[in-house]
């Protein structure tokens, strides 16, 4: 499973991590993503935006230094790659997308049991916020990710997401909420 394609899944996991409260009906944010790769001295920084709405679906877009787009609504997903090519993604033909779709529906419905099917969930208060640690259970996600740490300011309102890869890589994503917009 490609990590770039997994980012929307991981963000949705962050939204679903709020066990006691249902996630909000919509969310939109700008983000700055910093990625450290094993063997490289310089981090890679990208910027973008995301939004989701129960009716319109999920939108994840990297806008700088290249363009990448992932959108999902119901059983349909599409991806626009940095070279401008576009492709529809079929969950029946793409096993990682089937997992994304399953977790996406669980996240939007507030189904904590479904999140627990993929992760061990640990929650700790962090001042006015809370810190959620998601540790993948054995399977495809665990082959790429050792843990995910999310700091939330409220139900389904992530401020900071850290992804620790099994390869030794590390991704740090900071969110700045904005007014909801259509995906």
N, C-alpha and C positions, 0 to 999 in steps of 0.2 A: 504494500500500500504506500503510495507516495505521500510524503508528509505535507506537501503543499495542498493536496486534495483533502488531507485529514484536518486541516485547520478549521474549516467550518464545523466539522464534527466536534472538535475539541471545544470550540466556542459554545456550541449547543450544550455540551456537557456542563460547561460552566453555568449556563443559564438554568439547567435542570438541577444543579447541585443544591438549590434551596429546598430542603426537605419539608419544612413545616408550612411554607407559604407557596401558593400557586404563582408561577411566573407571570409577569405583566403581559397584557395583551399585545404590546408592541415595545420595541426597543430600537434605538438608533444611536450610533456612536462613530466617531472618528477614532482611528487607532494609529499608534506608532509601534512597529514590530522590530525588535532587534534580535538577530540570530547569530549565535556563536557556533562555529563548526569546528570539530576536531581537526587539527593540522593547519588552521588558519589563524593568523595573528589579529586580523581586522574583522570586526563584527560587520554584518550586513544589516542595514537599516532600511525598512520600507514603511510606507504610509498608505493609509486607505480608509475605507469606511465600510460599515455594515449596517444592516437593518433587518428586522423581522417583524412580521405582522401575521397573526393567525390566519387571516384571509388571503394575504398576498404572498406569503412565503418568506424565504430567507435570501439575503443578498450579502455577499462577501466580495469586496473589490479592493485590490491593491492598485493604487494610482501612481505611486512613485517608488522606485526609479524605473519601473516597468509596469505594464498593465496586465492584470489577471482578474478574471471574474468567475465567480461560482454562484449560481442561483438554483434554488430548489423550492418547489411548491407542490405539495402532495407527492405523488409518485413520479414527478418529472423533475429532471435536473439538467442543467447545461453548464458548460464551462467555456470560457473564452481565454485562450492561451496568449502569452506575450507576443507571439508572432502574428496575432490577429485571427488565427483560425478558431472556429467555433465547432463544438460538438455537443450533441445531445447525449446524455448519459442514461443508460437503461439499468435500473437496479437488478434486473434478472441476469444481465450479462456482466455486471461489475460488482463483485462481492463486497468491496469496501463501501460502495454506494448503498447497498442494501442495509448495511449497519448504520450508515449516516441517516438514511431514511427512517429506520426503526427508532433510533435515538432522537431524531428530529421530532417525530410525532410524540414520543414520550416527553420530551422537553416542553413542547407547547401545551401538552395536556397536564403537565405537572405530575407525571407518573414516576414517582421516586423509585418504585419497585423495578421499573425497567432500567433506570440508571444503575441500580445496584446489581443488575444482571451483568453489567460490563465492568463495574468498578467497585472497589472497597471505598467507602466514603467516610472521611473523618472531618469533623467540624469543630473549630475552636474560635472563641471570641477573640477579636483583635481591636481593642478599644471600642469605638462606635461601630466598627465594621466586624466582619467575621472572615475567617480563613478556612477554606475548604480544600482538603487534599483528596484527590482522586487517584487511587492506585489501580491500574488495570488488572483485571483477573486474567488468567492464562488465555491466550488467543491471539488474534491478529494485532489488536491494539498493543498488547504487552510486548510484541516483537519489536515495536518501534518506540514505545513510550514507557519510561519507568515510573513517572508520576506527573500529575498536573496539580498546580497550586493556584487557587483562585482567591482573590480578595474582593469581597462584595460590599457595597455601601447599603444595599437593601435587597429584597427578594428579586432575583433575576437581574441585578444591576451590577455587573462586574466592573471593577476599576482596574484590576491588574491580573494578568494571567501569565503563569510561568509553566513552560513545558520542558520537562527533562527527558531527553531522548536516551535510549539504550546505547547509542553510538558515542555518547559523551557530549553531544550537542545540547544547546540550551536556547530556548526561545523565550523572550520577554515581550509581552504585549500590554501596552497601557492604553486604556480607553478613555475618551472624553465624550460623555453623552451629549446628544444633540436632539433637536425636535425630530420626531419620527417622520420619515419620508417613505414614499412608495419604493419597493425594491426595484 
